[in-house]
Amino acid sequence: MKKVGIIGGSGYTGGELIRLVLHHPALALDFVYSTTRPGTPLHHTHADLLGAEAPNFTSDINPEVDVVFLCVGHGKSVTFLDQNQFSEKTILIDLSNDFRLSADAQYQKYNFVYGLPENQKEEIENANAIANPGCFATAIQLALLPLAKNGKITAPIHVNATTGSTGAGVGLSSTGHFSWRNNNFSWYKPFTHQHLGEIEETLGNPKLYFLPQRGNFTRGIFASCYTPFDGSLKDAEAMYKDFYNSHPFTHVSDKELTLKQVVNTNHCALHLHQYEDQLLVTSVIDNLLKGASGQAIQNLNLMMGWEEDLGLQLKASVF
Protein backbone atom coordinates (compact mmCIF):
# COMPACT_ATOMS: atom_id res chain seq x y z
CA MET A 1 0.00 0.00 0.00
CA LYS A 2 1.23 3.47 -0.89
CA LYS A 3 0.76 6.15 1.76
CA VAL A 4 -1.04 9.29 0.57
CA GLY A 5 -1.15 12.82 1.93
CA ILE A 6 -3.71 15.38 0.77
CA ILE A 7 -2.99 19.09 1.14
CA GLY A 8 -6.21 21.09 1.32
CA GLY A 9 -8.91 18.48 1.79
CA SER A 10 -11.86 20.69 2.66
CA GLY A 11 -12.88 21.72 -0.87
CA TYR A 12 -14.76 19.84 -3.57
CA THR A 13 -11.70 18.37 -5.31
CA GLY A 14 -10.08 17.52 -1.99
CA GLY A 15 -13.24 15.76 -0.87
CA GLU A 16 -13.38 13.74 -4.08
CA LEU A 17 -9.73 12.73 -3.65
CA ILE A 18 -10.34 11.59 -0.08
CA ARG A 19 -13.19 9.35 -1.28
CA LEU A 20 -11.15 7.93 -4.17
CA VAL A 21 -8.11 7.23 -1.99
CA LEU A 22 -10.19 5.55 0.72
CA HIS A 23 -11.68 3.17 -1.86
CA HIS A 24 -8.50 2.59 -3.89
CA PRO A 25 -7.16 -0.95 -3.36
CA ALA A 26 -3.49 0.12 -3.46
CA LEU A 27 -3.62 3.36 -1.45
CA ALA A 28 -3.80 4.24 2.25
CA LEU A 29 -4.77 7.72 3.44
CA ASP A 30 -2.00 8.88 5.78
CA PHE A 31 -3.02 12.50 6.43
CA VAL A 32 -5.29 15.31 5.23
CA TYR A 33 -3.65 18.66 5.89
CA SER A 34 -5.71 21.71 6.82
CA THR A 35 -4.74 24.91 8.62
CA THR A 36 -8.37 25.72 9.49
CA ARG A 37 -9.70 22.30 10.63
CA PRO A 38 -6.88 20.47 12.49
CA GLY A 39 -8.18 17.79 14.82
CA THR A 40 -11.70 17.71 13.40
CA PRO A 41 -13.12 14.56 11.77
CA LEU A 42 -13.35 14.51 7.98
CA HIS A 43 -17.09 13.87 8.14
CA HIS A 44 -17.66 17.23 9.81
CA THR A 45 -16.78 18.73 6.43
CA HIS A 46 -17.69 15.86 4.10
CA ALA A 47 -20.83 14.44 5.69
CA ASP A 48 -20.90 11.33 3.49
CA LEU A 49 -17.67 10.14 5.17
CA LEU A 50 -19.49 9.46 8.43
CA GLY A 51 -18.44 5.93 9.43
CA ALA A 52 -15.39 5.86 7.17
CA GLU A 53 -12.13 4.75 8.75
CA ALA A 54 -10.02 7.83 8.15
CA PRO A 55 -7.71 10.17 10.08
CA ASN A 56 -8.85 13.56 11.27
CA PHE A 57 -7.72 16.74 9.58
CA THR A 58 -4.24 17.74 10.75
CA SER A 59 -1.90 20.72 10.58
CA ASP A 60 1.10 18.38 10.42
CA ILE A 61 2.56 16.66 7.36
CA ASN A 62 4.46 13.41 7.00
CA PRO A 63 7.38 14.23 4.66
CA GLU A 64 7.99 10.52 4.01
CA VAL A 65 4.66 9.67 2.38
CA ASP A 66 4.74 8.08 -1.07
CA VAL A 67 2.28 10.47 -2.73
CA VAL A 68 1.10 14.02 -2.08
CA PHE A 69 -1.91 15.59 -3.78
CA LEU A 70 -1.95 19.38 -3.66
CA CYS A 71 -5.57 20.63 -3.63
CA VAL A 72 -4.95 24.21 -2.58
CA GLY A 73 -6.04 27.30 -4.49
CA HIS A 74 -4.33 28.56 -7.61
CA GLY A 75 -1.03 30.23 -6.75
CA LYS A 76 -0.82 28.53 -3.34
CA SER A 77 1.00 25.32 -4.29
CA VAL A 78 4.24 27.22 -4.83
CA THR A 79 3.89 28.87 -1.42
CA PHE A 80 3.21 25.53 0.28
CA LEU A 81 6.21 23.82 -1.34
CA ASP A 82 8.44 26.76 -0.41
CA GLN A 83 7.56 26.12 3.23
CA ASN A 84 7.37 22.30 3.30
CA GLN A 85 9.79 19.69 1.98
CA PHE A 86 9.07 16.08 1.08
CA SER A 87 11.44 13.15 0.63
CA GLU A 88 13.10 12.27 -2.66
CA LYS A 89 10.72 9.33 -3.11
CA THR A 90 7.53 11.41 -2.73
CA ILE A 91 5.45 11.85 -5.87
CA LEU A 92 3.66 15.19 -6.24
CA ILE A 93 0.39 15.69 -8.11
CA ASP A 94 -0.77 19.30 -8.17
CA LEU A 95 -4.39 20.15 -9.00
CA SER A 96 -3.86 23.92 -9.23
CA ASN A 97 -2.64 25.84 -12.27
CA ASP A 98 0.77 26.65 -10.75
CA PHE A 99 2.83 24.24 -12.89
CA ARG A 100 0.69 23.53 -15.98
CA LEU A 101 2.50 25.76 -18.46
CA SER A 102 5.90 24.69 -19.78
CA ALA A 103 7.48 27.90 -18.45
CA ASP A 104 6.46 26.90 -14.90
CA ALA A 105 7.09 23.15 -15.07
CA GLN A 106 10.56 23.14 -13.48
CA TYR A 107 10.33 23.86 -9.76
CA GLN A 108 12.84 22.95 -7.05
CA LYS A 109 13.77 19.28 -7.60
CA TYR A 110 10.59 18.57 -9.56
CA ASN A 111 9.87 18.62 -13.27
CA PHE A 112 6.09 18.77 -13.55
CA VAL A 113 4.67 16.82 -16.49
CA TYR A 114 1.32 17.97 -17.83
CA GLY A 115 -1.05 15.18 -16.85
CA LEU A 116 -3.39 14.60 -19.77
CA PRO A 117 -3.03 10.80 -20.25
CA GLU A 118 -4.63 10.77 -23.70
CA ASN A 119 -1.89 13.10 -24.92
CA GLN A 120 1.34 11.90 -23.32
CA LYS A 121 0.92 8.68 -21.39
CA GLU A 122 4.59 7.64 -21.61
CA GLU A 123 5.84 10.94 -20.18
CA ILE A 124 3.39 10.59 -17.28
CA GLU A 125 4.54 7.03 -16.59
CA ASN A 126 8.12 8.29 -16.14
CA ALA A 127 7.34 11.45 -14.17
CA ASN A 128 7.92 12.24 -10.49
CA ALA A 129 5.54 15.22 -10.48
CA ILE A 130 2.30 15.95 -12.34
CA ALA A 131 0.49 19.17 -13.15
CA ASN A 132 -3.10 18.00 -13.35
CA PRO A 133 -5.07 19.73 -16.15
CA GLY A 134 -7.92 22.14 -15.52
CA CYS A 135 -11.51 20.97 -15.92
CA PHE A 136 -12.44 23.10 -18.94
CA ALA A 137 -9.02 22.36 -20.41
CA THR A 138 -9.60 18.61 -20.13
CA ALA A 139 -12.99 18.68 -21.85
CA ILE A 140 -11.81 20.95 -24.66
CA GLN A 141 -8.48 19.23 -25.28
CA LEU A 142 -10.11 15.79 -25.49
CA ALA A 143 -12.58 17.23 -27.99
CA LEU A 144 -9.83 18.58 -30.24
CA LEU A 145 -6.73 16.37 -29.73
CA PRO A 146 -7.36 14.06 -32.73
CA LEU A 147 -7.73 17.07 -35.03
CA ALA A 148 -4.56 18.68 -33.69
CA LYS A 149 -2.45 15.51 -33.80
CA ASN A 150 -3.54 14.79 -37.38
CA GLY A 151 -2.87 18.34 -38.61
CA LYS A 152 -6.56 19.02 -39.23
CA ILE A 153 -6.84 22.35 -37.41
CA THR A 154 -6.48 24.92 -40.16
CA ALA A 155 -8.80 27.70 -38.96
CA PRO A 156 -9.97 29.31 -35.70
CA ILE A 157 -11.94 27.13 -33.28
CA HIS A 158 -15.06 28.31 -31.48
CA VAL A 159 -15.92 26.78 -28.11
CA ASN A 160 -18.94 27.20 -25.84
CA ALA A 161 -18.63 25.27 -22.58
CA THR A 162 -20.94 25.24 -19.57
CA THR A 163 -19.87 24.14 -16.09
CA GLY A 164 -21.78 23.29 -12.94
CA SER A 165 -21.63 25.29 -9.73
CA THR A 166 -18.95 23.06 -8.15
CA GLY A 167 -16.53 24.53 -10.70
CA ALA A 168 -16.62 27.74 -8.66
CA GLY A 169 -15.38 26.01 -5.51
CA VAL A 170 -16.78 25.76 -1.99
CA GLY A 171 -16.47 29.44 -1.12
CA LEU A 172 -19.59 31.45 -1.95
CA SER A 173 -19.53 34.38 -4.33
CA SER A 174 -22.25 36.58 -5.81
CA THR A 175 -22.56 34.14 -8.74
CA GLY A 176 -22.05 30.92 -6.78
CA HIS A 177 -24.90 30.55 -4.32
CA PHE A 178 -28.14 28.67 -5.01
CA SER A 179 -30.42 31.70 -5.18
CA TRP A 180 -28.37 33.19 -8.01
CA ARG A 181 -27.63 29.97 -9.93
CA ASN A 182 -31.12 28.47 -9.75
CA ASN A 183 -33.13 29.07 -12.96
CA ASN A 184 -30.28 31.24 -14.22
CA PHE A 185 -27.52 31.18 -16.87
CA SER A 186 -24.59 33.46 -17.73
CA TRP A 187 -21.18 33.63 -19.33
CA TYR A 188 -17.95 34.83 -17.69
CA LYS A 189 -14.35 35.60 -18.67
CA PRO A 190 -15.23 35.65 -22.39
CA PHE A 191 -12.21 34.73 -24.55
CA THR A 192 -9.78 35.21 -21.62
CA HIS A 193 -10.27 32.16 -19.36
CA GLN A 194 -7.16 31.02 -17.47
CA HIS A 195 -7.28 27.52 -19.02
CA LEU A 196 -6.57 28.87 -22.51
CA GLY A 197 -2.80 28.78 -22.05
CA GLU A 198 -2.60 25.06 -21.30
CA ILE A 199 -5.09 24.22 -24.06
CA GLU A 200 -3.12 26.16 -26.65
CA GLU A 201 0.20 24.58 -25.59
CA THR A 202 -1.22 21.07 -25.99
CA LEU A 203 -2.94 21.73 -29.30
CA GLY A 204 -0.09 23.66 -30.94
CA ASN A 205 -1.35 27.21 -30.35
CA PRO A 206 -4.42 27.38 -32.61
CA LYS A 207 -6.66 30.44 -32.52
CA LEU A 208 -9.32 29.60 -29.95
CA TYR A 209 -12.44 31.63 -29.18
CA PHE A 210 -13.63 30.24 -25.85
CA LEU A 211 -16.85 31.33 -24.13
CA PRO A 212 -17.21 29.74 -20.65
CA GLN A 213 -20.67 29.66 -19.11
CA ARG A 214 -22.25 29.05 -15.69
CA GLY A 215 -24.95 26.41 -15.60
CA ASN A 216 -27.69 25.96 -13.01
CA PHE A 217 -26.62 22.41 -12.16
CA THR A 218 -24.05 21.05 -9.72
CA ARG A 219 -21.58 18.84 -11.59
CA GLY A 220 -20.34 18.43 -15.12
CA ILE A 221 -19.05 20.27 -18.17
CA PHE A 222 -20.80 20.31 -21.54
CA ALA A 223 -18.44 21.67 -24.23
CA SER A 224 -19.30 22.33 -27.87
CA CYS A 225 -16.37 22.97 -30.23
CA TYR A 226 -16.61 23.67 -33.96
CA THR A 227 -14.16 24.43 -36.74
CA PRO A 228 -13.87 23.87 -40.53
CA PHE A 229 -13.06 20.27 -41.48
CA ASP A 230 -11.92 19.05 -44.88
CA GLY A 231 -13.47 15.61 -44.96
CA SER A 232 -16.62 13.64 -44.28
CA LEU A 233 -18.24 12.86 -40.97
CA LYS A 234 -17.31 9.22 -41.53
CA ASP A 235 -13.65 10.26 -41.92
CA ALA A 236 -13.78 12.26 -38.67
CA GLU A 237 -15.44 9.46 -36.71
CA ALA A 238 -12.87 6.93 -37.90
CA MET A 239 -10.03 9.29 -36.92
CA TYR A 240 -11.44 9.88 -33.43
CA LYS A 241 -12.20 6.23 -32.72
CA ASP A 242 -8.73 5.21 -33.83
CA PHE A 243 -7.08 7.94 -31.72
CA TYR A 244 -8.91 6.96 -28.52
CA ASN A 245 -8.94 3.21 -29.11
CA SER A 246 -6.32 2.52 -26.43
CA HIS A 247 -7.60 5.03 -23.85
CA PRO A 248 -10.05 3.50 -21.36
CA PHE A 249 -11.80 6.69 -20.26
CA THR A 250 -12.51 8.56 -23.51
CA HIS A 251 -15.24 7.28 -25.79
CA VAL A 252 -16.78 8.35 -29.11
CA SER A 253 -20.56 8.05 -29.11
CA ASP A 254 -22.74 7.67 -32.20
CA LYS A 255 -25.60 9.26 -30.25
CA GLU A 256 -26.03 12.77 -28.92
CA LEU A 257 -24.71 13.29 -25.40
CA THR A 258 -26.09 14.23 -22.01
CA LEU A 259 -24.19 15.19 -18.88
CA LYS A 260 -25.72 12.47 -16.71
CA GLN A 261 -23.98 9.69 -18.63
CA VAL A 262 -20.59 10.86 -17.28
CA VAL A 263 -21.39 12.63 -13.98
CA ASN A 264 -19.86 10.75 -11.02
CA THR A 265 -17.41 8.95 -13.35
CA ASN A 266 -13.92 9.50 -14.74
CA HIS A 267 -15.16 9.17 -18.32
CA CYS A 268 -15.23 11.65 -21.19
CA ALA A 269 -17.81 11.11 -23.93
CA LEU A 270 -17.44 12.70 -27.37
CA HIS A 271 -19.92 13.11 -30.22
CA LEU A 272 -19.27 14.38 -33.76
CA HIS A 273 -21.69 16.25 -36.00
CA GLN A 274 -21.09 17.89 -39.37
CA TYR A 275 -22.90 20.84 -40.91
CA GLU A 276 -21.67 22.04 -44.30
CA ASP A 277 -17.89 22.45 -43.82
CA GLN A 278 -18.08 22.72 -40.01
CA LEU A 279 -17.23 19.82 -37.68
CA LEU A 280 -18.97 20.10 -34.30
CA VAL A 281 -17.36 18.10 -31.49
CA THR A 282 -19.28 17.80 -28.22
CA SER A 283 -17.42 16.76 -25.07
CA VAL A 284 -18.92 15.93 -21.65
CA ILE A 285 -17.08 15.22 -18.39
CA ASP A 286 -17.56 15.41 -14.63
CA ASN A 287 -15.55 18.52 -13.69
CA LEU A 288 -14.60 17.11 -10.27
CA LEU A 289 -13.50 13.67 -11.52
CA LYS A 290 -12.16 13.52 -15.09
CA GLY A 291 -11.72 17.29 -14.76
CA ALA A 292 -9.81 17.07 -11.47
CA SER A 293 -9.53 14.35 -8.81
CA GLY A 294 -10.33 11.29 -10.95
CA GLN A 295 -7.76 12.30 -13.52
CA ALA A 296 -5.25 12.82 -10.69
CA ILE A 297 -5.75 9.20 -9.62
CA GLN A 298 -5.57 8.10 -13.26
CA ASN A 299 -2.19 9.83 -13.52
CA LEU A 300 -0.98 8.20 -10.31
CA ASN A 301 -2.00 4.77 -11.61
CA LEU A 302 0.13 5.34 -14.70
CA MET A 303 3.10 6.56 -12.65
CA MET A 304 2.90 3.45 -10.45
CA GLY A 305 2.59 1.04 -13.37
CA TRP A 306 -0.89 -0.05 -12.25
CA GLU A 307 -3.95 -0.58 -14.41
CA GLU A 308 -5.07 2.84 -15.58
CA ASP A 309 -8.62 2.40 -14.27
CA LEU A 310 -7.65 1.01 -10.85
CA GLY A 311 -9.96 2.50 -8.22
CA LEU A 312 -11.85 4.45 -10.88
CA GLN A 313 -14.58 2.02 -11.87
CA LEU A 314 -17.31 4.44 -10.87
CA LYS A 315 -21.00 4.36 -11.70
CA ALA A 316 -22.87 7.24 -13.36
CA SER A 317 -26.19 8.48 -11.97
CA VAL A 318 -28.28 8.40 -15.13
CA PHE A 319 -31.70 9.08 -13.58
DRENSELUM-425584 format. One record per residue: residue in one letter; x, y, z of N, C-alpha, C in turn. Coordinates in pm, whole numbers, plus 50000, padded with zeros to 5 digits. Layout:
REM DRENSELUM-425584
AXYZXYZXYZ;...
***
This chain:
REM DRENSELUM-425584
M500844987950000500005000050000500875012550000;K500515022049917501235034749911500525044950001;K501315051650085500765061550176500545074850104;V499375080850127498965092950057498705104250155;G499205116050121498855128250193498105137650100;I497085144250154496295153850077496425167450143;I496845177250065497015190950114495795198950070;G494995203450166493795210950132492635201750102;G492125194750202491095184850179489685189450207;S489475202350227488145206950266487275211250148;G487885212850030487125217249913486515205649837;Y485905208849723485245198449643486245188449586;T487345193149527488305183749469489025175849578;G489315182449690489925175249801489015164449855;G487725167549868486765157649913486665145749820;E486665148449689486625137449592487885128849603;L489035135149622490275127349635490255118649760;I489755124049869489665115949992488835103349964;R487695104949901486815093549872487515083449781;L488185088349677488855079349583490005071849649;V490775078849733491895072349801491385061749899;L490345064949973489815055550072489315042650008;H488875043449882488325031749814489295025749713;H490505031049706491505025949611492205013949673;P492295002749602492844990549664494344991049691;A495065000849635496515001249654496975013649731;L496035021349786496385033649855495865033649999;A496615040450086496205042450225496305057250258;L495255063050311495235077250344496015079550473;D497135086550462498005088850578497635101750651;F497395112550578496985125050643496245133950544;V495385142550600494715153150523495025166250593;Y495835174450528496355186650589495355198150575;S495135205250684494295217150682494735226550792;T494885239250761495265249150862494055254250937;T492845251950886491635257250949490835246751024;R491115233551001490305223051063491125212451139;P492325215451186493125204751249492405198551367;G492425185151373491825177951482490365174351462;T489715180151361488305177151340488145165251246;P487115157051265486885145651177486555150051034;L486925141850938486655145150798485165146550773;H484345138450843482915138750814482235151450864;H482915159450944482345172350981482315181750862;T483205179550766483225187350643482575179950528;H482875167050516482315158650410481385148550476;A480115152050487479175144450569479025129950525;D479255127150397479105113350349480195104150401;L481245109650463482335101450517482065096850660;L480875099650712480515094650843480605079350843;G481375073850935481565059350943482775054250870;A483405062850788484615058650717485805058250813;E486655048450795487875047550875488935056650813;A489095068350872489985078350815490535087150926;P491725092750907492295101751008491565115051010;N491695122151120491155135651127492015145151044;F491465156951016492285167450958493455170351053;T494585174450994495765177451075496495189551019;S497235196251103498105207251058499545202651044;D499765189651058501105183851042501165175750912;I502365174850854502565166650736503555155550768;N503475144850694504465134150700505325135250575;P506545140050586507385142350466507825129550397;E507555117950458507995105250401506895097850326;V505735103850309504665096750238505075094250093;D504415084550031504745080849893504165090749791;V502985096149822502285104749727501665116549801;V501775128449740501105140249792500265146449681;F498985148549711498095155949622497935170049677;L498205179949595498055193849634496715198949581;C495785201749673494435206349637494175220349689;V495205228349694495055242149742494705251249624;G494365263649654493965273049551495095276549456;H494695281749340495675285649239496645295949298;G497935293649274498975302349325499475298549463;K498805288949528499185285349666500065272849674;S500145265049566501005253249571502475257149583;V502865267349509504245272249517504575276449660;T503675284049721503895288749858504035276949954;F503155266949939503215255350028504535247950012;L504975245749888506215238249866507445246249908;D507345259349906508445267649959508625265450108;Q507535262250177507565261250323507615246950374;N507415237050288507375223050330508135214350231;Q508975205650281509795196950198509365182450216;F509375175150106509075160850108510295152950064;S510285140050093511445131550063511635129949912;E512785124849875513105122749734512155112849667;K511605103649746510725093349689509295098249668;T508925109649728507535114149727507135119249590;I506055113849538505455118549413504515130149443;L504565140549361503665151949376502685152349259;I501415154449291500395156949189499645169549231;D499795179949150499235193049183497975195449101;L496885199249169495615201549100495345216349075;S496295225049107496145239249077496735242148939;N496785254948902497365258448773498815263348785;D499455260948900500775266548925501855261248832;F501735248748785502835242448711502395237148574;R501235241148525500695235348402501405240148276;L501855252348274502505257648154503975253548154;S504525251748035505905246948022506885256448091;A506595269248092507485279048155507545277348306;D506525270748365506465269048510506745254848555;A507045245848462507095231548493508275227748581;Q509375234748572510565231448652510505239248783;Y510435231948895510335238649024511045230349129;Q512025236649197512845229549295513425216949230;K513235205349294513775192849240512805185849145;Y511655192249122510595185749044510515191348902;N510225182348809509875186248673508445181648649;F507505191048655506095187748645505715184548501;V505175172648482504675168248351503185171248345;Y502745176648234501325179748217500545166648206;G499565164948296498955151848315497675149248238;L497745150048107496615146048023496975132547960;P496515121448018496975108047975496755105147828;E495665110347771495375107747630496355114647537;N497145123747590498115131047508499545126047524;Q499955122847647501345119047668501475109047782;K500945097247759500925086847861502335082747902;E503235081147807504595076447839505325086347927;E505185099347899505845109447982505305109148124;I504005106948139503395105948272503935093848346;E504055082648278504545070348341505945072048398;N506745081048342508125082948386508335095548469;A507255101848510507345114548583507455112348734;N507955122548804507925122448951507025133549005;A506465141748913505545152248952504605155048835;I503335157448867502305159548766501585172648791;A501395180248683500495191748685499175187148625;N498195185148710496905180048665496175190848584;P495595187248468494935197348385493705203548452;G493315215148403492085221448448490875214248390;C489705216948448488495209748408488035213748269;F487905226848242487565231048106488625226348007;A489895227648047490985223647959490885208947921;T490525200448016490405186147987489315183547884;A488125189147907487015186847815487325191847675;I487935203547664488195209547534489335202447462;Q490405199247535491525192347472491115178547420;L490325171047496489895157947451488995159047328;A488255170047318487425172347201488245175047076;L489425180847092490175185846976491505178746950;L491965170247043493275163747027493425156146894;P492465147946853492645140646727492825149846607;L492095161046606492275170746497493675176746500;A494135180646619495445186846631496565177146594;K496495164846643497555155146620497605150446475;N496505151846403496465147946262496565159846168;G496935171646222497135183446139495875188446073;K494725186546138493445190246077492875203446128;I493615210346214493165223546259493805234046170;T493015239746083493525249245984492855262845993;A491965264546090491205277046104490885279046251;P490405290846290490035293146430488975283346477;I489015280446609488065271346672487185279446767;H485895276646762484945283146852484465272846954;V484455276947081484085267847189483105274847282;N481975268347307481065272047416481095260547515;A481315263447643481375252747742480715257447872;T479835248947924479065252448043479455243148158;T479725249148274480135241448391479125242748503;G479075232548589478225232948706478795241548816;S478005243648921478375252949027479585248349107;T479885235249112481055230649185482345235649121;G482295239748995483475245348930483935258348994;A483045264849068483385277449134483985275449272;G484045262749319484625260149449483615261249562;V484095257849683483225257649801482845271749847;G483805280949840483535294449888482455301449807;L481515308049874480415314549805480855327849746;S480285330849630480475343849567479105348549519;S479045360449463477755365849419477135357449308;T477955349749236477445341449126477495326649160;G477785323249286477955309249322476865303249407;H476065311449476475105305549568473835301249496;F473025293049562471865286749499470875296949445;S470605307449522469585317049482469935323849350;W471215325649325471635331949199471675321749087;R472205309849112472375299749007471055293648962;N470115291949056468885284749025468075292148919;N467635284948815466875290748704467595302548639;N468935301348631469725312448578470815306948487;F471435315848407472485311848313473265324348276;S474595322948264475415334648227476765330148175;W477445339048104478825336348067479765344348157;Y481055341048153482055348348231483425346848164;K484315356048189485655356048133485655352847983;P484855359847903484775356547761486125358447691;F486585347747627487795347347545489095349347623;T489015349547758490225352147838490395342147952;H489695330947951489735321648064491155316648088;Q491475314148215492845310248253493265296648198;H492355288348153492725275248098493195276047953;L493065287547890493435288747749494905285647725;G495775289947815497205287847795497575273147782;E497065264847874497405250647870496765243747750;I495555248047712494915242247594495745245247469;E496145257547454496885261647335498245254747328;E498915252947442500205245847441500035231547393;T499005224747439498785210747401498415209447254;L497595218647206497065217347070497935224046964;G499035230447004499915236646906499555251046876;N498965257846972498655272146965497725276046850;P496575269246836495585273846739494875286246792;K494185293246704493345304446748492075298746806;L491805302046933490685296047005489805307047062;Y488535306947026487565316347082486705308547181;F486975310547310486375302447415485425310847500;L484155306647505483155313347587482705303947699;P483235305647821482795297447935481475302547991;Q480655293148040479335296648089479045289748222;R478195296048303477755290548431476395283948413;G476325271148448475055264148440474365263348574;N473065260548574472315259648699472175245148744;F473295237748735473385224148784474665222948866;T474865211648932475955210549028477255205848965;R477205194648890478425188448841478365186648690;G479545187548629479665184348488480075196048403;I480645192848286480955202748183480425197548050;F479715206247979479205203147846479865213047750;A480775208147666481565216747577481215213847433;S480985224447355480705223347213481775230947136;C482515223947051483635229746977483375227946827;Y483575238546748483395236746604484435244646525;T484805238746411485845244346326485695238146187;P486195244746080486135238745947486885225445942;F486345215945865486945202745852486865198245707;D488005194945651488085190545512487975175445506;G486765170445505486535156145504485105153145541;S484745140545539483385136445572483245133445720;L482015132445765481765128645903482305114645930;K482165105845833482695092245847484205092445867;D484895101245792486355102645808486695107245950;A485955117146000486225122646133485975112146241;E484875104846229484565094646329485625083746332;A486095079646216487135069346210488425074346275;M488775087046250489975092946308489875093446461;Y488745097746513488565098846657488565085146726;K487865075646666487805062346728489165055646727;D489925057746622491275052146617492175058746720;F492065072046735492925079446828492685074946971;Y491415072847009491095069647148490915054747174;N491275046547078491065032147089491745025947211;S492915031047247493685025247357493525032847489;H492595042147495492405050347615491085046547681;P491135041047803489955035047864488875044747910;F489185057647919488205066947974487585076447873;T488025076347749487495085647649486835077647538;H485575080847511484765072847421484065081647318;V483935076647196483225083547089481845077147075;S480815085347093479445080547089478805083746955;D478025074346903477265076746780475995084646809;K475615085446937474405092646975474745105847041;E473795115047039473975127747108474165125447257;L474845134947322475295132947460474435140347560;T474465135247683473915142347799474945141947911;L474855151348002475815151948112475705139848204;K474485135148228474285124748329475025111748296;Q475345109548170476025096948137477475096748184;V478035108348223479415108648272479545114048414;V478525120848467478615126348602478815114948702;N479715117348796480145107548898481055096748840;T481635099048723482595089548665483845097048621;N484855089248580486085095048526486095094648373;H484925093148313484845091748168484645105248098;C485105105647973484775116547881484065110247762;A482915115747726482195111147607482245122047501;L482475117847377482565127047263481535123347158;H481015133447089480085131146978480445140746866;L480395135846741480735143846624479495146446540;H479425158546487478315162546400478875171846294;Q478415170446171478915178946063477775186846001;Y478045199645979477105208445909477895216445806;E477585214245679478335220445570479825217345590;D480685227445601482115224545618482555225045764;Q481605226045857481925227245999481795213746069;L482825210046147482775198246232482495202846375;L481405198046432481035201046570481415189146657;V482245191446757482645181046851482105184746988;T481265176047044480725178047178481485169147275;S481815174647391482585167647493481895169447627;V481685158447701481085159347835481955151947935;I482175158348051482925152248161482315156448294;D482695149648400482445154148537483635163148574;N483365175748605484455185248631485275181848754;L484675174648851485405171148973486175158048961;L485845149748862486505136748848487445136848727;K486945134548607487845135248491488465149148478;G487755159248529488285172948524489165176548641;A489375167448736490195170748853490665158148924;S489975153849028490475143549119490565129649055;G489595125948972489675112948905490855112148813;Q491105122848738492245123048648493565122848727;A493565128848845494755128248931495065113948971;I494045106249006494255092049038494655084348913;Q494055087448801494435081048674495915083248646;N496395095348667497815098348648498685090448745;L498255089648871499025082048969499095067248929;N497995061748884498005047748839499055045548731;L499135054748637500135053448530501545054548586;M501785063748677503105065648735503555053348812;M502595046348874502905034548955502975021748872;G502595022448746502595010448663501395001548689;W500335007148749499114999548775498175000748656;E497094992848660496054994248559495515008548564;E495295014448448494935028448442493605031448512;D492705021748513491385024048573491265018848716;L492405015548779492355010148915491735020349010;G490715016049084490045025049178489155035349115;L488935034348983488155044548912486965038448838;Q486575026748877485425020248813484155025148881;L483765037248847482695044448913481415043848830;K480285044848896479005043648830478355057548812;A477865060148690477135072448664475755071948726;S475205083648757473815084848803472985089748686;V472355080448614471725084048487470255088048502;F469715087148623468305090848642468195102448740;
***
